[in-house]
Amino acid sequence: MSTILALDTTTDNCSVALAVDSKITQVIKVLPREHNKHIHNMIAEILKLNNKSLRDIDYIAVTVGPGSFTGIRLGLSVAQGLAFGLGIKIIPVSSLLAIAINYFAENDNGQVLVGLDARMGEIYWAIYDFDSKLNKVVAIVPDSLSAPSRVNDRQIDVGAVVGRVWELYAEVLPKSAAKKTTHLKLNSNPKAEHVVAFAIANIDLAQEITAVSATYLRNNVVHQKS
């Protein structure tokens, strides 16, 4: 079995997880804009908890977005730096997929609409389902960026919505989406334990360092006033 280190820095949460023979441990802290000060110490902490060293790591899994631009860049650069030094591959994971995995760990059926606040009056969102035949979470609507009012009405045939962002924008969501906020699940930020759970089942998605890139969805990070 493989030893996999997982990182998530795409939101205010900063989390690190380690899977050793499929046994997962996690260290998580809420660190708005301070991930860079703590991420390396958290990696050292999770390795110490498992009596492992960097040389024991076979793969690194990391959320590549969407989410905080600074957070995405930090997590990816740390993962790439470690992977380069260790001569290992990286398993990239969508931050929205990580949220969906969290949801399906506690719910066994129905599609879920997940979202993160993209600022500037926009939402990062996607729809996922659990495919029992494949035994994996699959995207029904891929990771998207739009104004809350443009979340496609016809695509909202879901059993639940996950993310505080939906509560923030409930008044301007399409009616079909707004109705689903009655089933709102708030414990929704990506976490490294779910990133590493995905990686365990998807080793075949591991990529060379140079092939891994961030998923920003938005090209312009600076708000342009009209």
N, C-alpha and C positions, 0 to 999 in steps of 0.2 A: 504494500500500500504506500501511497505517496504522502509526503509532508508538504502541506500547502499553507503559505502565508497569505492573508487577505487584508486589504486596506480599503477604507472608505473615508474620504475627506470632502465629499461633495455638498454637505450641508453644515449646519452648526455643530452637528455631532462629528466626533473624530473617533473612529473605531478600528481596532486591529484584532484579527482572529487567526488562530492556528488550528489546522486540522492535522492530527497525527493518527494515522490508521482510522480515519473517519470520525475520530473523537474530536469535538470542537470546543475550544475555549476562546473567550473574547475579553478584551479590555475596551471599555467605551467611556468617553468623556464628552461633556458639552463644552466646546471651546470656540466660541465665535471669533473668527479672525486670528486665532492663535494656534492653529494646527501645526504650523511649521516649528513652533517652540516645543512641541510635545511628541510628535509622531515617532521620532527615532527612539526616544525613551520608552514609548509604549511598545514598540517592536521589541526592544531589549527586555521589557517586562514580560511580554507574552512568551518569549523564548525561554526565559528563566523559569517561568511557571511550569513549563513543559520539559525542563532539563534538556533543551535543545540549543544549538548554535546556528548561526546563519548558514553554515556549510551543510546543515542537515535539510535545508529547504530544497524541495524538488521543483516547485512551481510557485509563482506569485500571481494572485488574483487581485484585480483592482477595479473599482468603479471608474468608468471613463466619461461619465456624464449621462444625461444632462444634469446641471446643478450650478453651484458657485464656480465661476470661471477660475478664480484663484485657487479654490479647493481642488478642482479637477486637475489643474496644472501641477499642483503640489503632489497629489497622490500619484499621478502618472510619472512624474519625474523621480519620485522616491522609488517607485516600483521598477522603473527602467534602470535607475542607477544600481539598485541591488541585483537585478537580473543580469545586467552587464558584468558586474563584478563576480557573480556566481556562475555565469555561463548557463543560465536557465531561461525558460520561456515564460511568457506572461499570458494569463487568461483574462481578457477584458470582459467586463460585465456592465450592462446598463444599470444606472442607479434606479430607474423606474422598475426594471425587472427585479431588482433586489427587494423593492417594496412589495411587489406582487408575490415573491417567494415567501416573504414574511406573512402576507395575508393567507396564502394557501397552506401554510404550515398549521394554521388553526381552522381553516374552512376548506371543506373537501369538494365543493362544487360551485358552479356559477361563475360567470365572467365578472371581472373587477376593473373598475376605472381608477387608475392611480394618477396622482399628480403632485407636482412641486411648484412652489411659487417661483416664477422666472423674473419677477420684478417688472418694472416698466409697464404694468397693467396686463401682463401676459402669464400664461400657464404652460409648464411642461407637462404633457399628459400622454397616456397610452392605455390601451385596453388589453388585458391578459386573461387567459383561461388556462385551466389545468387539463392537459390531455392525458387521460388515464391509460390509453393504449401505449403512448410513448413514455408515460410516467415522468412528464416534465411540464413546466410552465411554458406556454407558447404565446406569442404576440398575435392578437386579433387585429388591432390597430397599432402600427409601430409608433415609436417615440416621436412626439409631435410638439410643435410650439404654436400657440395661437392666443388671441384674446379670449377670455372666458366665454363671451357671447358667440364665438365661432366654433366652439366644440360641437362637432357635427351631431345634430339631433338624431339622425337616422342610425347612428352608430351606438347610441346609448341604450343597449339592451343588456344591462348588467344587473347583478344582484346587489352590488355594494360599490361605494366609492371610498377611496382611501386617501387621506391627506388633509391636513389643516387648510390647505389652499382652497379647497372646495367650500369650506365654511366662510372664508374671507370673501369669496366672489359669488356666494349663493344667489344674491339678488340679480345678478346679470347673466347667470347661466341660462342656457336653453331650458325650457320647462321640463323636458324629459330628464335632463341631468339634475336639475334642481330637486325634483321629486326624490331622487335617489339619495339625497343628503340626509334623509331620515334614517338611513342605514350607515351613516358616516362612521368611519373608523379613524381615530386620530393618531394612534401610535404608529406613525407612518414613515419616519425618516429611514433611508437606507442604513443597513448595519452590516459590518464585516462578517458576522456569523452567517448571514444569508448569502453573502457573496461567496464565501468559502463553501457553503452547501451546494451552490450552483457549480462551483469549480470541481468539486468531488465527482459530480455526475457528468461533467463535460470536459474531461481532460483533453479530449480530441480537439477542442477549440483553442488550445494553447498556441500562441504565435511567437515568432521571433520579435525581438525588441523593436526593430525598425518598422514592423508591420502594424504595430499598435498605435492608434491615434485617438484623440479626444473626440467626444460627441458634444459639441457646443449647441447645435441647432440654430443658434443666433450668431450671425456673422459680426454684427456690430455690437460691441460691448458698451459703447458710449451712447447715451440717450441723446438723440438729436431733437432739439426743440423745433416745433413747427411754427 
